[in-house]
């Protein structure tokens, strides 16, 4: 309605870090929205992550960032959520990444991601037991995983398998021992997230025979497990995280994830297998993943990598490869890394180095200054 029946004259977003509103968390954001009735909007001036109320006196001005409604519709066709762009560089990179389909778009002949919440931490709490026991399976929560690991924390609850199956089956559907989603390896990502955290998108593969609470959004069955590993690799990349952290406030819900532009590579595409094999080594580190490891050609969990230095190298290589998949130049990728201020500088340098190493493989002849970006060598000490 705002876009089609009014002229939006300003979208100004304040953070509460200077305690504009007392007794309110410093991470909360407030928006001052102004509009005129009886017109339409094609673009509007914006400002995000501002700290001083006094800036409103000078907003909008010539330096205000203009956001087109067309871009909003492309990035968020369902919710029309507005990304918190900070400058023209953000918009330029977003436009480039938008050349790929959004995850929520169903594409015939390609893999498609379907997400769901499984057990609710409130309404299904009567199913949760505080001790393991016969016939009980672990309940996974968001805080139990981190990027490429399912061992970040121990479970708090266990669930009787038969009781949970009844809760998951559709109304009036009989339990004929049919295979349900919880019995296979699945993608899961944390629902609780924030754009100011060290990373916003935190995804992993959870093992078979565990249930998931609603703080961990999970995928439904993938026909091919190698495609599942490809998806988690892209989601955990700096490039993909750069997009979603400009939308998320306190929850990384499935609708934000559906609005991510992601290449739909399959086994016939260049670099697909290279990405899958690296992800498999990071994920398949315990016996629960032996079936997954065998299916994607890794063999078993014994070929998985647990050494932290080797794992860091594999992750850097994945970040470099995914950046190339999106067609990012070195300067664009370097700029993206500056938007993760809490990430250790060594990690960012390793990702950028991997990007450079993979440039010949991707035939990237555009590794040069194409925009007025920060110098690529100073990724950890730049203020934009």
N, C-alpha and C positions, 0 to 999 in steps of 0.2 A: 504494500500500500504506500509506504514512504517513497519508493522509487517511482511508482506509476501515477500517484495522485498528489505528490508534493515535490517541491524543490528543496532538497537537503542543502542547507547553507553552511553546515559545519558539524564535524564529528570529532570531539576533543576528549581524549582519554587521560585521566589522572590516576596515578598510583598513590597509595596512602603512606608512602615511606616517610614523609615529613609530618605525619600525623595531622592531616587536614581534618580528619574526623577522629576524635578521641574514642577510645575503647573499641576501635575497629582494627583488625589485623593489618599490619603494614603492607601485606601483599595484595590486599583488595584493590580493585580498580573501579573507578567511577567514570561515567560518560556524560558529557554535556552535549546534547544533540539539539540542533536548531533546524527548523524547516518552515517553509511557506506553503500553505495549502493552494490548490488550484493550479498546479503545474506538474512537470515531470523532471526526473533527475537522470542525467547521463553520466555525470561525474560530480564529485564533491570534495571539498578540502578536508583534510584530516590531520590529526596529530596524536601520537600514541606514546605511552610510557612517560608522560610529562609529570613533573614533581611539584611545580609551583603554580598556584592558582593565579598568580599575577600574569602568567602568560596568556590567559584568556583575554586580557585587554588588547593584546596584539594579534589575536586570532579571529578570522583567518587573515593571512598576509601573503605576499609574493613567495615566501619560502614554504608555505603550507604544502603538504603532499597531496596531489590530486589523484584520487582513486576512481577508476571508471566502473560503472555499474556492470558493463559487459564482463570485466575481469571478475567481479564478485560472483556473477552468475556462472562463469566457467569454473571457478574454484569451489563454489558451494552451490551447486544447482538445486539441492534440496532445502537447505537451511538458510541460504543467502547470508551466511556468517561472513563478517568482514575480517580479513587478516590484518594483523597489527604491523603493517609496513612501517619501517623507520625512515627509509630514504628511497631514492630512485633505483638504487642497486637492487634492493629487495624486490621491487616490482619487475625489473629486468630479468632476474633469475627466475622468479615465479612464472613469467611468461614463457621462458625457455622450457621449464619443467612441465608446463601445461600442454606441451606437444604430445604428452603421453596420456592415455585414458585414465580416468579416475577409478579407484578400486571398486567403487560401488556400481560401475557400469558393467552390465553383463555382456560378454563378448563371445559369440559362437565360435567354437573351434579353439578357444584359449581357456586356460584355467581361470576360475572365478572364485573370489574369496567370499565366504558366507560366515558371518560372525553371530555369536549368541552369548547370552548370560545363561549359566547353568543353574546352580543352586543359589538362592538368595540368602544373604547372611542374616537377614531378619525373619522373613516369613518361613524359611526352611530351617530355622535354628533348632527346632525340636528334633531334627535328624542328627545333629552334631554330638559326637561323643568326645570326651576329653582324654580317653585312653584308647590305644590300639587294642584290637581283639580279633577273634576268629570271625571271618566274614566281613571285616571292616576294611575300607580303603581310605587312603589319605585324602583330606580336603585341601586342595591348593588354594592359596590366597595370593593376591598381587605381590605382596611383600616377600613371598617365598622365591621369586624368580628375579634374575637380573638379565642383562643382555647376554644371550647365548649360554645361560646357565640355569639349571633347575634346582640348584643346591644352595641358593643364597640364604635360606633360613629353613628351620625345621617346621613341620606342621604343628598346628595347635589343636586341630580337630580331626576326627575320623568319622566315617559314615558307613552304616550298614549297607552293603551293596544292594541287597534285595529291596530294602526300603527306598533307597535312592532311585533304583530302577522304576519303581512304581511312581515316584514323583516326576520322573523325566518322561515317561511314556505319555502319549497324548490321551486325553479323556476317552474312556471306553476301549482303548487299545490293549490287546492281550499281550502278556509277556510270554513269548514263545522262544525265549533265549536268543532272540535276534541280536546281532551285533550293534551296539550303540556307540556314540561318539567317544564316550569316556574310555573305551577299550582300545583306542588307537592313539598314536602320537599326534599331538595337536599343537597348533600355534596358540600362544597366549600372550597377552600384553596387559600391563598394569592400567587399571582405570584411574587410580589416584595419581595425578601428575600435575606439574606446574611448569610454566615457561621459564621460571627462574631457577629450577633445579639444575643439577649438573647435566642431566639428560632428561628430555621429556618423554620420548617414546622408549619404553623399556619392554622388549619383546623376547620371547624364548620359545623353546619347544618343551612342552610338558610330556612326561612319559605316559605310556598306556596304563590303564587301570588306576586312575586317580580321578576324583571329581573336582570341580572348580567352583569357588564362590564367586559372587558377582563383582568382587574387586579385581577379578582376573577374567577379562573378556577372552573367549576362546573361539577357535575356528571349528566349523563343521568338517566332515571328512573330506580329505583331498584324495582324488583318484590316484595321483602320482606323488609319492613322498618327496622326490627330488624338487618338485615345484614348491612344496611346502618350505623346504630349506632355502630356496631362492627368495621366497617372500620375506621370511624372517631376516635374511641378510639385507634386503633393501630397506625394510622398516627400521632396522637398527643403525642404518648409515647416518652420517652427519647430514648428508644432502636431504634425506627424507625428514629427518628430525627438524631441520631448518624450516621446513614448510609447516609442520604440525605445531611447533612451539609458538608460531605466530597466531594460532587460533585458540589454543588451550588456556584456560584459566586455572581451574582446580581439578578438572576431570578430563581424561583422554578417552572420551566415549567412542563407541563404534561408529557413530555418524561422522566424527572428525576423520577417522581412519578411512572410511568409505570415500572421503573427499580428497584423499591423497593421490596425486598423479604417480603412477608406477608402471614401468615397462613390463609388458606381459611376455617375457622371454620364456621359451621352452627349450627342450634338449637339442633341438636343431639349430638354435641360435648360438652365435659366437659368444664365448665367455660364460655361457650358462653353466656348463659343467665345472669350469674353474671356480666359479662362485659357490656352487653346491658342495664341491669337495672340501673347500675351506670351512664352510659352515658345518659340514658333517664332523670334521675334526674337532671343532669347538663344542659341538652339542653332544656327540656320542661318546661320552666319557665314563659311562656306567653300564652295567649289564642290561638295565631296562631298555636301552636303546640298541641292543644287538640286532633286532629285526630291522629297525630303521637303517642301521649302518650297512647291513647286508643288502638291503633293497637299493640303496644309492651307490653301492660299489665300494664302500669303505672296508667291508669285511666284518669287523666287530668293534666293540668299544675299546679294545686293546690298541687299535690304531688311532684312537682319539688322543687329543693333546691336552695335557694337564699342566705342563710347565708354563708358568706365567709369562715368561719372556717370549716363548714360542706363540702362545695365545695372543699376546699383544701384537706380534708381527702379522699373524693371520688376520686379526681385526683391522689392522692398518691397511693390509692389502685389499680386504673387502671394501673398506671406505674408498680407497683409491679407484677401484674398479667400478663401483657404483657411481662415483662422480663422473667417470667417463661415460657410463651408460646414459646419463642425463645430458651428455654433451657439454658439460661445464668446462670452461677454460680454467687454466691454472689460477688465474687471478680471481675468478668467480669462486672457485673452491676455497682458495685462501681466505677470501672475504667471509664465506660461510663459517669457516673455523673461528674467525674472530668473534662470532656471535655466541660462542660457547665459552664465556669468560672463566668459568669454574673448572673446566677440563684442564688437566695438566698439560703444560706446554709441550712436553716430550711426546705425548700421545698425538697432539695436533701436528707436530713436526713429522712424526712417523707416517701419518696419513698423507701428508703433502708429499713426502718423499716417495711413498708408494705410488701416488698419482703420477709423479714424474717417471717412475720406472715403467709404468704400464702404458705410457703415451705411445711408444712405437707399436705396441700390440693393437691399440685402438685406432692407429693411423691418424692421431690428432695433430693436425698441422696448425691449430689455432691457439697453441699455448703461448700466448703473448698478451700484451695489454690491449684489451679491446674496449675497455671502459675506464673511467677514472676511478679505479679501485685502489685500495691500500696496497703498498708494495708487498709482493708475495712473500718476501723473506721475513717480514715482521708481523707474524700472525698473532703474537701474544702480547703486543704492547701498543696496540692501535686503538684510539677512541674514534668511533665514527659518529 
